[in-house]
Amino acid sequence: MENTLSSPEPRRSGFAQLVRSLGPGIMMAAAAVGGSHLVASTKAGAIYGWQLAALILLVNLLKYPFFRASIQYTMGTGGSLIQGYATLGRGYLWVFTILSVISGVVNTAALLLFSASLLGYFLPFDLPIVALSGIVLATCLAILFAGHYRALDTLSKVIMAVLTIATVTAVCIAASNGSVAPADYQAPSPWTIASIGFIVVTMGWMPAPIEISSLTSMWLKSQCKKQTVTPESALFDFNVGYIATAALAIVFLALGALVINGSGTALSASGVGFSHQLVGMYASTIGEWSRYLIAVIAFFCIFGSTITVIDGYSRAIAESQRLLQKQQEDNSKHFQAWVIVVATAAIAIIAFFASALMPLLNFAMILAFITTPIFALLNYILVSRATLPASLQQGPKLKALSWVGLIYLFGFLAVFIWWKWLM
């Protein structure tokens, strides 16, 4: 295996190279914002106000070393994290593959259902949710088969920029207007046994399932075949995307805390109802004129997450298949086949759970939380054992943060198992 990734293009230097290298980190942010932020962060603020802000920042901090491992390992060894799992043994690779197939299908179905409910918001006519999901899915497949990485890369950057501007604007206006909660209002406490389930759901996709790190690794490997990427520029891209997701998580929590918390408005459990409430939060702060504009922006955010998840999981599963079959070269037909498999399975799930968006999202987030410690440990083992350049090695502080993160993740998993099945 090569020691570093290279590119046929001439090396560029300076800030222009850093900006040009933005890609995998921003794509990870696009995948993260769709489910964890628009749903989990907003609900956290709407129900508990500002009380979970510190927990959200803590979870982002404690997961940081394990997401960063995708950049360290890929830039340091030339291989993807999935290739690294294979070096640990076929058993590890099989576990990753099975979990990825399940997570890919469930996460795709959840995001597809959410984006379909938003699409129906601003269409001038009514369509069944399954038909709307089919339209969204067909568009995703057309973009993936036509442009692959380049189309996805550009789309992710545009969506993130527009959504960030719209959300920050809405929060600033809401903050200037003041909280809607009465002066004597006290939000319910999240620090109770009954709230463990909600906290687990919130942490599961915050900022994203850790297996997304393997997708980031695949995207980085793909990017390096098309342009020059240095360890410095790759880490810059990752840090920009990761810090942006953490900051946006607090921004979405603020939106829920300022606009819904204490207002007496009950959060809808249905997909269409929740999407209407989400758009209404923006419209009530920015202005009624913005309602349909925000609906379009929110749709494209979730749409971006959907297409990113389909692409990423399909690439990861195809790579696992290649390694399990001991093939030397990548096979694009395997990738295309897995795109079809994931898409077909996701639309089949939607046909059965068309009216249960929130339970489906909750299941996806709980699944992500349960598997998080496993992937975190695998990533830590890989970067600890690999021979990496000095700029990509784990320093004492990062190692200490990794150990604290592992103790936290496995400890809270034990608490969740006790609460869910043993209490």
C-alpha positions in Angstrom: 0.0 0.0 0.0 1.2 3.5 -0.8 2.4 5.7 2.0 0.7 8.8 0.8 -2.0 9.8 -1.7 -0.9 11.6 -4.8 -2.6 13.4 -7.7 -1.7 14.0 -11.4 -2.2 17.7 -11.0 0.6 20.1 -10.1 0.8 21.1 -6.5 -0.8 24.5 -5.5 0.1 26.4 -2.4 -1.5 28.9 -0.1 -5.1 29.7 0.8 -6.3 29.0 -2.8 -5.2 25.4 -2.4 -7.0 25.1 0.9 -10.2 26.4 -0.4 -10.0 24.3 -3.5 -9.5 21.2 -1.4 -12.8 21.7 0.5 -14.9 18.7 -0.3 -15.1 15.6 1.9 -15.3 17.6 5.1 -18.1 19.8 3.7 -19.9 16.6 2.4 -19.7 15.2 5.9 -21.2 18.4 7.2 -24.0 18.2 4.6 -24.8 14.6 5.7 -24.7 15.6 9.4 -26.9 18.7 9.2 -29.8 16.9 7.5 -30.9 14.6 10.3 -29.2 15.5 13.5 -29.5 19.3 13.2 -32.8 20.0 11.6 -34.5 17.3 13.7 -32.5 16.4 16.9 -31.1 19.9 17.7 -34.3 21.7 16.9 -36.3 19.3 19.0 -33.8 19.6 21.9 -34.2 23.4 21.9 -38.0 23.2 21.4 -38.5 20.9 24.4 -35.6 21.7 26.8 -34.6 25.2 25.8 -30.8 25.7 26.2 -30.2 22.9 28.8 -28.7 20.5 26.2 -26.4 23.0 24.6 -23.4 21.9 26.7 -24.1 18.2 26.0 -24.3 18.7 22.3 -20.9 20.5 22.3 -19.5 17.8 24.5 -20.6 15.0 22.2 -19.1 16.8 19.2 -15.8 17.2 21.1 -15.6 13.6 22.3 -16.4 12.2 18.8 -13.8 14.4 17.1 -10.8 12.1 17.3 -12.7 9.2 15.7 -14.0 11.3 12.8 -10.5 12.8 12.3 -9.1 9.3 12.0 -10.5 9.1 8.5 -8.2 11.9 7.4 -5.2 10.7 9.4 -5.4 7.1 8.1 -6.2 7.9 4.5 -3.7 10.6 4.0 -1.0 8.7 5.9 -1.4 5.3 4.4 -3.1 5.9 1.0 -5.9 3.5 1.9 -9.4 4.0 3.2 -10.6 3.2 6.7 -12.4 0.2 5.2 -9.1 -1.2 3.9 -7.8 -0.6 7.4 -10.7 -2.7 8.9 -9.7 -5.5 6.5 -6.2 -5.5 7.9 -7.6 -6.2 11.3 -9.3 -9.3 10.0 -12.2 -10.4 7.8 -14.5 -10.6 10.9 -14.1 -6.9 11.4 -14.8 -6.2 7.8 -17.9 -8.4 7.8 -19.2 -6.6 10.9 -18.7 -3.3 9.2 -20.3 -4.4 6.0 -23.5 -5.8 7.7 -23.8 -2.7 9.9 -23.3 -0.4 6.9 -26.0 -2.2 4.8 -28.5 -1.8 7.7 -27.5 1.8 8.5 -27.4 2.8 4.8 -30.9 1.5 4.1 -32.5 2.9 7.3 -30.8 6.3 7.1 -31.6 6.6 3.4 -35.2 5.8 4.1 -35.5 8.2 6.9 -33.9 11.1 5.0 -35.8 10.2 1.8 -39.1 10.3 3.7 -38.2 13.6 5.3 -37.2 15.2 2.0 -40.4 13.9 0.4 -42.5 15.5 3.1 -40.8 18.8 2.5 -41.2 18.5 -1.3 -44.9 18.1 -0.8 -45.0 21.3 1.2 -44.6 23.6 -1.7 -46.0 21.6 -4.6 -49.3 23.1 -5.9 -50.9 19.7 -5.9 -51.2 16.7 -3.6 -49.3 13.4 -4.1 -48.9 10.3 -1.9 -45.8 10.4 0.2 -44.5 7.2 -1.6 -44.8 8.9 -4.9 -43.0 12.0 -3.6 -40.3 9.8 -2.2 -40.0 8.1 -5.7 -39.5 11.5 -7.3 -36.8 12.5 -4.9 -35.1 9.1 -5.2 -35.2 9.2 -9.0 -33.5 12.6 -9.0 -30.8 11.4 -6.5 -30.0 8.5 -8.8 -29.9 10.6 -11.9 -27.4 13.0 -10.3 -25.2 10.1 -8.9 -25.1 8.2 -12.2 -24.5 11.4 -14.2 -21.9 13.2 -12.2 -20.8 11.2 -9.1 -18.3 13.0 -6.9 -18.1 16.4 -8.7 -21.8 17.0 -8.8 -22.1 15.9 -5.2 -19.2 18.0 -4.1 -20.6 21.2 -5.7 -24.1 20.6 -4.5 -23.0 20.1 -0.9 -21.1 23.4 -0.8 -24.0 25.4 -2.2 -26.6 23.8 0.1 -24.5 24.3 3.2 -23.8 28.0 2.4 -27.5 28.8 1.7 -28.8 26.9 4.8 -26.2 28.4 7.1 -27.1 32.0 6.0 -30.9 31.4 6.3 -30.6 29.7 9.7 -28.2 32.3 11.2 -30.5 35.1 9.9 -33.6 33.5 11.5 -31.8 33.0 14.9 -30.5 36.6 14.9 -34.0 37.9 14.2 -35.6 35.6 16.8 -33.0 36.6 19.4 -33.7 40.3 18.8 -37.4 39.6 19.2 -36.8 37.7 22.5 -38.0 34.3 23.6 -41.6 33.4 23.2 -41.7 31.8 26.6 -43.4 33.6 29.5 -41.1 35.1 32.1 -42.0 32.5 34.7 -41.8 29.5 32.3 -39.5 26.6 33.3 -38.6 24.1 30.7 -38.7 20.4 31.7 -35.5 18.9 32.9 -33.6 16.6 30.5 -31.6 15.2 33.4 -34.1 12.5 34.4 -34.4 8.7 33.8 -37.3 9.3 31.5 -35.3 11.6 29.2 -32.5 9.0 28.5 -34.2 7.9 25.3 -34.3 11.4 23.9 -30.7 12.1 24.9 -29.6 8.9 23.2 -31.5 9.8 20.0 -29.9 13.3 20.1 -26.3 11.9 20.5 -26.8 9.1 18.0 -26.6 11.4 15.0 -24.6 14.2 16.6 -22.8 15.3 14.5 -23.3 12.2 12.5 -23.0 8.4 12.8 -19.3 7.5 13.3 -19.5 5.1 10.3 -19.7 8.3 8.2 -16.0 8.6 8.9 -15.5 5.6 6.6 -17.5 7.5 3.9 -15.4 10.6 4.4 -12.3 8.4 3.9 -13.7 7.1 0.6 -14.6 10.6 -0.6 -11.1 11.8 0.3 -9.5 8.9 -1.6 -11.7 9.8 -4.6 -10.8 13.5 -4.3 -7.1 12.7 -4.3 -7.4 11.0 -7.7 -8.6 14.2 -9.2 -6.6 17.0 -7.6 -3.6 17.6 -5.3 -4.5 17.1 -1.6 -1.9 17.6 1.2 -2.3 16.4 4.8 -2.6 20.1 5.8 -5.4 20.9 3.3 -7.2 17.7 4.1 -7.2 18.4 7.9 -8.2 22.0 7.1 -11.2 20.8 5.1 -12.2 18.3 7.8 -11.9 20.9 10.6 -13.9 23.5 8.7 -16.7 21.0 8.1 -16.6 19.6 11.7 -16.6 22.9 13.5 -19.3 24.1 11.2 -21.5 21.2 12.2 -20.9 21.8 15.9 -21.7 25.5 15.5 -24.8 24.9 13.4 -26.1 22.3 16.0 -26.2 25.2 18.6 -27.8 27.5 16.0 -30.6 25.0 15.4 -31.0 24.4 19.1 -31.3 28.2 19.5 -34.0 28.3 16.8 -36.1 25.7 18.7 -35.4 27.4 22.1 -36.4 30.9 20.9 -39.3 30.1 18.7 -41.1 27.0 20.2 -39.9 26.4 23.8 -42.5 27.7 26.2 -44.9 28.7 23.4 -47.3 25.8 24.2 -46.9 24.4 20.7 -46.7 20.6 20.7 -44.2 19.0 18.3 -45.9 16.9 15.6 -45.0 13.2 15.4 -45.9 13.0 11.7 -43.4 13.7 8.9 -45.6 16.3 7.1 -46.6 18.0 10.4 -43.0 18.3 11.7 -41.8 19.6 8.3 -44.6 22.3 8.4 -43.6 23.3 11.9 -39.9 23.5 10.9 -40.7 25.8 8.0 -43.1 27.8 10.2 -40.2 28.5 12.7 -38.3 30.3 9.9 -41.3 32.1 8.5 -42.4 33.3 11.9 -39.0 35.0 12.5 -37.8 36.1 9.0 -41.3 36.9 7.8 -44.2 35.2 6.1 -42.9 36.2 2.7 -40.0 33.7 3.3 -42.2 30.6 4.0 -41.9 29.0 0.6 -38.3 30.1 0.1 -37.4 28.4 3.4 -39.3 25.3 2.4 -37.2 25.0 -0.7 -34.0 25.6 1.2 -34.9 23.1 3.9 -35.8 20.6 1.2 -32.5 21.0 -0.6 -30.7 20.5 2.7 -32.4 17.2 3.4 -32.1 16.3 -0.3 -28.4 17.0 -0.1 -28.1 14.7 3.0 -30.1 12.0 1.2 -27.9 12.0 -1.9 -24.7 12.1 0.2 -25.8 9.2 2.3 -26.8 7.1 -0.8 -23.5 7.8 -2.4 -21.4 7.3 0.7 -22.8 4.1 2.0 -22.9 2.6 -1.5 -19.2 3.4 -2.0 -18.4 2.0 1.4 -20.3 -1.3 0.8 -18.9 -1.7 -2.7 -15.4 -1.2 -1.2 -16.1 -3.8 1.4 -17.3 -6.3 -1.3 -14.1 -5.7 -3.2 -12.0 -6.5 -0.2 -14.0 -9.5 0.8 -13.7 -10.9 -2.7 -10.0 -10.0 -2.8 -10.3 -8.0 -6.0 -7.5 -5.6 -6.9 -9.3 -3.0 -8.8 -12.4 -0.9 -8.0 -15.5 -2.0 -9.9 -17.9 0.9 -10.7 -20.6 -1.7 -11.4 -20.5 -2.8 -7.8 -21.0 0.8 -6.7 -23.9 1.3 -9.1 -25.5 -2.0 -8.0 -25.3 -1.1 -4.3 -26.9 2.3 -5.1 -29.8 0.4 -6.6 -30.0 -2.0 -3.7 -29.9 0.7 -1.0 -32.4 2.8 -3.0 -34.8 -0.1 -3.6 -34.7 -1.3 0.0 -35.2 2.3 1.3 -38.3 2.9 -0.9 -39.7 -0.5 0.3 -39.3 0.6 3.9 -41.1 3.9 3.1 -44.0 1.9 1.6 -44.5 0.4 5.0 -43.6 3.4 7.2 -44.9 6.3 5.1 -46.7 7.9 8.1 -44.1 7.3 10.7 -41.2 9.6 9.9 -40.3 10.5 13.5 -40.2 6.8 14.7 -38.1 5.9 11.7 -35.7 8.8 12.4 -35.5 7.8 16.0 -34.7 4.2 15.1 -32.0 5.3 12.8 -30.5 7.6 15.5 -30.7 4.9 18.2 -29.0 2.4 15.8 -26.2 5.0 15.2 -25.7 5.5 18.9 -25.5 1.7 19.6 -22.8 1.2 16.9 -20.9 4.4 17.7 -18.6 2.9 20.3 -17.7 0.0 18.1 -16.6 2.2 15.1 -14.9 4.7 17.5 -12.8 1.9 18.9 -11.9 0.5 15.4 -10.9 3.9 14.2 -8.7 4.5 17.3 -7.0 1.1 16.9 -6.3 1.9 13.2 -4.6 5.3 13.7 -2.7 4.0 16.8 -1.2 1.0 14.9 -0.6 2.7 11.6 2.8 4.2 10.7 1.8 7.8 10.0 3.8 11.0 9.1 4.5 13.3 12.1 1.8 15.8 11.0 -0.9 13.1 11.0 0.1 11.3 14.2 -2.0 11.5 17.4 -0.4 13.7 20.0 -0.8 13.2 23.8 -3.8 15.5 24.0 -5.6 13.8 21.1 -4.9 10.4 22.7 -6.2 11.5 26.0 -9.4 12.9 24.3 -9.8 9.6 22.5 -9.7 7.6 25.8 -12.1 10.0 27.5 -14.4 9.6 24.4 -14.3 5.8 24.5 -15.1 5.7 28.2 -17.9 8.1 27.7 -19.4 6.3 24.7 -19.2 2.8 26.1 -20.3 4.0 29.5 -23.4 5.7 28.2 -24.2 2.7 26.0 -24.2 0.6 29.1 -26.6 3.1 30.7 -28.9 3.0 27.7 -28.9 -0.8 27.6 -29.8 -0.8 31.3 -32.6 1.8 30.8 -34.0 0.2 27.6 -34.0 -3.5 28.5 -33.0 -4.1 32.1 -34.6 -1.4 34.2 
